[in-house]
Amino acid sequence: MNENDVSPSAIARFHALHESGCFVLPNPWDAGSAVYLEHLGFQALATTSAGFAFSRGLPDSGVSRGMMLEHIGEVVEATPLPVNADFQTGYADEPEGVATSVALCVAMGVAGLSIEDSSGDRAVPLYDFPLAVKRIKAARASIDASGIPVVLTARCEAWLVGHPDPAKVAIDRLVAFADAGADCLYAPGVSLPDEIGAIVKAVAPKPVNVLVSRFNSDLTVSQLEDLGVRRISVGSALACAAWSGFIKAAKSIAQSGSFKALADSAPGKELNSLFQSRV
């Protein structure tokens, strides 16, 4: 895929979704799950680095840039919906490397992409503040240079890396990321309504994405919309839900010789019919 394959209409629709209201951005982990989410009526999709990695028998950090770009391209090809790429750290530490990676991601036809500030270093799990800001500036410059206005989401991983004061760190960084050119701000792991509201207020009028997973699944779309959240994603949660059904059935067969768990499986005919309609 090259830049000629990028859909201006998909990018325009994705920008429009961020301008008002609140929408759910579910995360497929392969082409089939992307097609099914489109079938359910979702307006846009986002890849999940962890969900894809698990499908390849790898940890979240074990996928190379090349593998991820190929996967992103497959999801983009599978659906006309706008696709946001979970592009992790941009597969580089330094801003120049981030810019190069972002250019490659934009060329895959995405409508948006996210860059996070997690360093992968357990001793210093977040990039130094000035470097983190420069990385977002580099991503912004790379997108602008491409002439393709994909949505840039900047992520602060303070909650996910276990920072002792995640709320303060996240707000400080997200405000700086907004000033550096991010279109959307995202602090995965935030769950408390007052903390979510504080982030929304701090970066306004730019939109905020909130991650909903097993740890904060009591949150609802209407509640988050009332807090001013514009975008809700689920990360690897749908992939893990699929793994949950698989693990339950496989364990039942292996441990008790029972196949009863298969009775709750999705009808193969329904899936075959859906995918046949696309051939």
N, C-alpha and C positions, 0 to 999 in steps of 0.2 A: 504494500500500500504506500502511496505517496501523498503529497499535499493536495494533488488534484482530486483525491478521493474524499477530502474533508467536506462535510455537508454544511454549508452556511446556514441552512434552515434549522438544522439540529442545534447548532451553536446559538442561533437567535432564540430558539425555543428554550434552551437551557438558561440563557440570560434572563428571559422573561419570567421563568419560574422563580427566580431569585428576587424579583422585584416586589412581589406582594404575596400575602397568604403564607401557607405552609404546605410543603409537599414531602412525600416519603420517597427516598432514593434507595431502593433495595439493592442488595449486592449479590448478583449471581457469581458463580465460581467457574462456569463453563458456558459454552454456547447454548446447550439445552436448557439450563436454568434461566439464561437470559431470555430465550424464546418464551418460556412459560411465564415469566414475570411480565413480559410484554402482553401476553395473552390475558393476563389478569387485569390489565388496564393501567398499569403504572406508567407515568409520563416520562421517566428517565431512569437510568440505571447507573450503578457504580461498581467497578471491579473490587474484589477483595484480595489483597496480597496473601493473607493467611489461608483463605478458602481455596485459592488456586494452589498454593504451596502444599496444602494437605492432600489435594487431589493428585499431586505428583509424588507423594511420599516424602515430602521435605518439610522442614520447619519454616516458619514465616521468613526467617532471614536467609534461607537457603536457596532462593530463586535468583538467578543471574538477571542482569538487565536485559540480555537478549531473550531469555525465556519469557520474561515479563512482557516485553514489547510484542512478542509473537502472540501471547495470550490476550493482551489488550486488543490487538488487531482482530483476533478471532471473535471476541465479544462484539466489537464494533461491526464486523461483517454480519453477525447473526441477527441484528435488529436495526431498524431505522431510528430507534429512540436515541436521544442524546446519551452518551456514555462518559462518565467521569472516571478517570484512571486513578486508582490508589497507587501512587508512584513512589511510596515510601520516602526515602531520603533524597531521591533523585539519583541514587546509585553513585554518589560522589560525596566527598567531604567539602572540598573547596568550591567556591561559587562558580569558577570556570567549568568545572566538571558538571555541576548541576545544570548550567546553561546548555551544555552539549546534550545532556540526557533529555532535558525538557524539549529541545528541538526535535529529537528523535520521537518522543512521545506525541508531540503535536502532529507530526507527520503520519501517525497511525490513524488519524481521523477522529480523535476524541473531541468531545465538546467541553471537557474540563479535565483538570488534573490537580492532585494534592501533593504538597511537599511538607514533610514533617521535620521537627527539630531534634529527634532522637538520634544520638550519636552511635549507639550500639556499643559504647564503652561503659561497662558496669561501674567503673570508678567515677566517671563523669558522664552520666547518661544523657544529658542534654548538651547540644552544642553551645559553646560560649555565646553569650547574648549578642555581641557585635557580629560574630560570624553567622549566627542564625539569621539575623536581619539581612546581611549581605547575600545569603543564599536565596532568600525570597526576592531580593532586588534582582539577582541574576536570573531567576526564573521568570520574573516579570519582563525583564529586558529581552530574554530569549523569545518569549511569546510575542512581544511587540515586534521584534525583528522578523518574525515569521509572517506577519501580516494577517494572521489567523487569530481572531479574538477569543480564544478558549478561556473558560473561567478558571482562574487561579485560586485554589484554596490553600491557605496556610494553616498548618496544624501545630499546636503545642501539646507535647506528650507528657506534661507534668504529672497528671494523674496516673498515667499508665506506667511511668518509671518509678512511681512511689515517692515523689518529691514531698518533703515535709510540709511545705506551704504551697500546694498546687494552685489554689485560687489566685493568690497574688502573682505568682510567677506566670500563670496563664494569661491573666489580664494584661500584665506589663508587656508580655511578648506579643499577644494578639493585637494589641493597640499598635505596637511598633510594626508588626507584619502588615496591618492595614495601611499604615503610612508608607510602607515599602512597596505597595502596589497590589496586595492580595485583594481579590474580589469577594472572597468568602472566608470566614474564620471558623476554626474548629478546634475544640479541646476534648478529644475522646476521653471518656472516663468520668466527666462531670455528671453528677446525678441530682444533687440537691437543687430544688427549684430556685432558692434565693441565689445560689451561685450561678445557675444558668441565666437568671434574670440580670445579674450583675455583668456577665459577659456580654449579653445582648446590649445592655445600656452603654457599656464601655466602648464598643466598636461601632455603635450606630452612626450612620444609617446602613452600614454594610451588613449583609446577612450572616447569620450564624448557623452552623450545622451542629446537631447534637447526635451522638451515637447512642442507640438503645440496644442493649444486649441482655444477657441473662441476669446481670447484676443490677440493672435498673429497669427491668421489664414492666414494672408497675406504672411507669410513665405512659401517657397516652398522647395521641396526636393533638387532641383538643387542648390538653393541658399545656403541651409545649407551644402550641400556637398562641395560647393566651399569654405565655411568657415572652412572646415576640420572636420565637425561633422560626426561621424560614425553611430549613431543610433538615430532614431526619434520615439518618442512614443506620444500617444494622451491622455493618462490618462483616465479620465471619459468622455471625449468629445463624443465618439461614443455612450455611454450609455445615455448621456444627449441629444444627437441628437434623439435617439429613444424616450426618454421621451418627447421631443418637439413635435414629431408627435402625440404621444398618448394624450398629454395635449391639443393640438389644436383640435383634433377630439372629445375628451370627452367634452371639453368646448362648442364646437359647438352644440353637442347634448343636453347638459344640459341647455344652455342659449337660444338657438334659436329653438331647436327641429329639426335642420337640420342635415342630415347625409352625406352631400356632401363631407365633409373632408375625408370620408372613400374611396372615389374614387381614392385617391392617395396612398392607402395602398399597401403593397407588396402582390403579388399574392400568395394566400395560396397554390395553386397547385404547384408552383415552389418550395416553401419551403418543401412541403410534399414530392415531388419527390427527392429533395436533401437528406432529412433525411431518406426516404425509402431506398435509395441506401446503407445506412449504417447498415440496419437491417440484 
